[in-house]
Amino acid sequence: MSDEEIAIYDEIEIEDMTFDETLQLYHYPCPCGDRFQIALSDLIDQEDIAVCPSCSLMIRVIFDLEDLPKPPPTSDSSSQVPVAA
């Protein structure tokens, strides 16, 4: 989707957003009462549009790629907990 096709509500510095380490999401309050959210993996992929799941508003996240937290290591099948039969 190009910038001409989407309406951006605001531009927000990533420092003004809250990072949820458990979910690996950044979020920011939306005027509708919910929160804009964007995944760390999306930011690493240089996606910069955070969306609100409750309304149609979107914000552009202003950030430097090198300032993002490092994602948690991906687990391979040998480190997974076995499922009880």
C-alpha positions in Angstrom: 0.0 0.0 0.0 1.5 3.3 -1.0 1.5 6.5 1.2 -1.0 8.1 -1.2 -3.6 5.3 -0.5 -3.6 5.5 3.3 -4.6 8.4 5.6 -2.2 8.8 8.5 -3.7 10.2 11.7 -0.4 11.3 13.2 3.4 10.7 13.3 4.7 9.4 16.6 8.3 9.0 17.8 9.0 5.5 19.0 10.3 6.9 22.3 6.7 8.1 23.0 5.3 4.5 22.6 5.3 1.7 25.1 7.0 -1.6 24.4 5.5 -4.8 25.6 8.4 -7.3 25.9 6.1 -10.3 26.3 4.1 -9.6 23.1 7.0 -7.9 21.3 4.6 -5.0 20.4 4.8 -1.2 20.6 1.6 0.5 21.5 0.3 4.1 21.8 -3.1 5.4 23.0 -5.7 5.9 20.2 -8.4 8.7 20.5 -11.0 5.9 20.3 -9.9 4.5 23.7 -8.0 1.5 22.3 -4.3 1.5 21.3 -2.4 1.7 18.1 0.0 -1.3 17.9 2.9 -2.5 15.7 5.0 -5.6 16.1 8.8 -5.3 16.6 9.2 -7.7 13.7 7.3 -5.3 11.5 9.5 -2.4 12.5 12.6 -4.6 11.8 11.2 -5.2 8.4 11.0 -1.4 8.1 7.2 -1.3 8.2 6.3 2.0 10.0 2.4 2.1 10.1 0.8 1.2 13.4 -2.9 0.5 13.3 -5.7 0.6 15.9 -7.6 -2.7 16.0 -10.9 -0.9 17.0 -11.1 1.9 14.5 -9.7 2.9 11.1 -7.0 5.3 12.4 -3.3 4.7 11.6 -0.1 6.4 12.7 3.4 6.5 11.3 6.1 5.4 13.7 9.3 7.5 13.5 12.3 5.3 14.5 15.9 4.4 13.7 16.4 0.7 12.9 19.6 0.5 15.0 17.8 1.7 18.1 15.2 -1.1 18.2 15.5 -3.8 20.8 16.9 -7.1 19.6 14.2 -9.7 19.1 14.3 -12.7 21.3 16.1 -15.7 19.8 13.9 -18.1 17.9 13.6 -21.5 19.4 14.3 -24.6 17.4 12.4 -27.9 17.7 15.1 -29.3 20.1 14.4 -26.6 22.7 10.6 -27.0 22.8 8.9 -28.6 25.8 7.6 -32.1 24.9 3.8 -32.4 24.8 2.3 -35.0 27.2 0.6 -37.8 25.5 
